């Protein structure tokens, strides 16, 4: 439940500020600023720990992506800035170094996690619709905790997790940048 929520709009960005009610010693101020700059969508996150307990969790964005209404299949390529290894690789996926290709049309929900990936700042993924050359790159300014991929016939969701560890009275900020290209 919210005790307070605000929305601040400017020409090229909007900021959401949420203050949920204190629960069992946990209380935060969550600030999310979404900006547009040329062909980029930039999302800045800040969590301030206003409670009495430390916050230790992870955060990720679902990134439900579909390019030009084209269903997920052979025309899609998912590229990472590091070599890809997977636990429980779905049969519909093929891996070549840092690229994941779809070897058929996606008919069912799939999920997998990457392993042995680079956790350093500045890593990225690109999702490209090969036939049109249109794509999106998500880069992050944080150390990556985990990477998962979820999808179905009409959406691919690369999920990049960040560790959130905030002591009372402290805050943590991170950013995701989405660059669109063709």
C-alpha positions in Angstrom: 0.0 0.0 0.0 1.3 3.5 -0.9 1.6 6.2 1.7 2.7 8.6 -1.0 3.3 8.5 -4.8 4.2 11.3 -7.3 4.7 11.7 -11.0 7.0 14.5 -12.2 6.9 15.2 -16.0 9.3 17.2 -18.1 9.8 17.5 -21.9 12.1 14.5 -22.3 11.5 12.5 -19.1 9.1 11.4 -16.5 9.9 10.5 -12.9 7.9 8.2 -10.6 8.4 8.4 -6.9 6.8 5.8 -4.7 6.8 5.6 -0.9 5.1 2.3 0.2 4.0 2.1 3.8 6.4 0.7 6.4 5.9 -3.1 6.8 7.7 -5.2 9.4 10.7 -2.8 9.6 11.0 -2.3 5.8 10.4 1.0 4.2 11.7 2.5 1.0 11.5 5.5 -1.3 11.6 4.2 -4.9 12.5 6.6 -7.7 12.3 5.6 -11.3 13.2 8.2 -14.0 12.5 7.3 -17.7 14.2 9.6 -20.2 14.2 9.7 -24.0 17.3 10.9 -25.9 17.4 10.5 -29.7 17.1 6.7 -30.2 17.7 5.8 -26.5 15.3 5.0 -23.7 17.2 5.5 -20.3 15.8 4.1 -17.1 17.4 5.4 -13.9 16.5 3.6 -10.6 17.1 4.7 -7.0 16.0 2.9 -3.8 16.5 4.7 -0.5 16.2 2.5 2.6 14.0 4.4 5.1 13.4 1.3 7.2 15.1 -0.3 10.2 16.2 -3.5 8.3 18.7 -4.0 5.6 17.3 -4.7 2.1 18.9 -7.7 0.3 17.2 -8.8 -2.9 17.6 -8.7 -6.7 15.8 -6.6 -9.3 15.2 -7.2 -13.0 13.1 -5.9 -15.8 11.0 -8.3 -17.9 11.9 -6.6 -21.2 8.9 -8.1 -23.1 10.2 -7.4 -26.6 8.6 -8.0 -30.0 10.0 -6.3 -33.0 7.7 -4.9 -35.7 4.9 -7.4 -34.8 7.1 -10.3 -36.0 6.5 -13.5 -34.1 9.6 -15.1 -32.4 11.4 -17.6 -34.6 14.3 -18.0 -37.1 14.4 -14.3 -37.9 15.5 -13.4 -34.4 19.0 -13.2 -33.0 19.9 -12.6 -29.4 23.5 -11.4 -29.0 25.4 -10.9 -25.7 28.7 -9.0 -25.0 30.1 -12.3 -23.6 30.1 -16.0 -24.5 26.9 -17.7 -23.7 26.5 -20.9 -21.7 23.1 -22.2 -20.5 21.6 -24.5 -17.9 18.7 -26.5 -19.4 19.0 -25.1 -23.0 15.6 -25.3 -24.7 15.6 -27.4 -27.9 14.4 -24.4 -30.0 17.7 -22.5 -29.3 21.1 -22.8 -30.9 24.2 -21.2 -29.4 27.2 -19.9 -31.3 29.7 -18.2 -28.9 27.9 -15.0 -27.8 24.8 -15.5 -30.0 21.5 -17.3 -29.5 19.5 -18.3 -32.6 16.0 -19.7 -32.8 16.0 -22.9 -35.0 12.2 -22.9 -35.4 9.1 -20.8 -34.6 8.4 -20.6 -30.9 5.2 -22.4 -30.0 5.4 -22.8 -26.2 6.8 -20.8 -23.2 10.5 -21.3 -22.7 12.9 -20.3 -19.9 16.6 -20.7 -19.3 19.4 -19.2 -17.3 22.8 -18.2 -18.5 25.9 -19.4 -16.6 29.5 -18.5 -16.4 28.8 -15.0 -17.9 30.7 -11.8 -17.3 29.3 -10.0 -14.2 31.3 -6.8 -14.9 29.6 -3.4 -15.5 28.9 -2.3 -19.1 27.7 -5.7 -20.4 24.8 -5.7 -22.9 22.5 -7.8 -25.0 21.1 -7.1 -28.4 17.8 -8.5 -29.8 17.8 -8.2 -33.6 15.1 -9.1 -36.2 17.5 -10.2 -38.9 15.1 -9.8 -41.9 14.5 -6.1 -41.1 17.8 -5.3 -39.4 15.8 -3.6 -36.6 17.0 -4.2 -33.0 17.4 -3.0 -29.5 20.5 -3.1 -27.2 20.1 -3.0 -23.4 23.3 -2.0 -21.6 23.6 -1.7 -17.8 25.8 0.3 -15.5 25.8 -2.4 -12.7 27.5 -5.6 -12.0 25.2 -8.4 -13.2 24.0 -10.9 -10.7 22.1 -13.3 -13.0 20.7 -13.5 -16.5 17.6 -15.4 -17.6 15.7 -15.6 -20.9 11.9 -16.1 -20.9 9.8 -16.1 -24.0 6.9 -17.4 -26.0 5.6 -17.0 -29.6 5.0 -13.2 -29.4 7.7 -12.0 -27.0 11.3 -12.5 -25.9 12.4 -11.3 -22.4 16.1 -11.2 -21.7 16.2 -10.5 -17.9 19.4 -9.0 -16.4 19.4 -9.0 -12.6 21.1 -6.6 -10.3 21.9 -7.2 -6.6 20.2 -4.7 -4.3 21.8 -4.5 -0.9 21.0 -1.4 1.1 21.5 -0.7 4.8 19.1 1.5 6.7 19.7 5.2 5.8 21.6 4.4 2.6 20.5 4.2 -1.1 21.5 2.4 -4.2 21.2 3.6 -7.8 21.6 1.8 -11.2 20.7 2.4 -14.8 19.5 0.5 -17.9 19.9 2.1 -21.4 17.9 0.8 -24.4 19.3 1.8 -27.8 17.1 1.2 -30.8 18.7 0.7 -34.2 18.2 -0.4 -37.8 
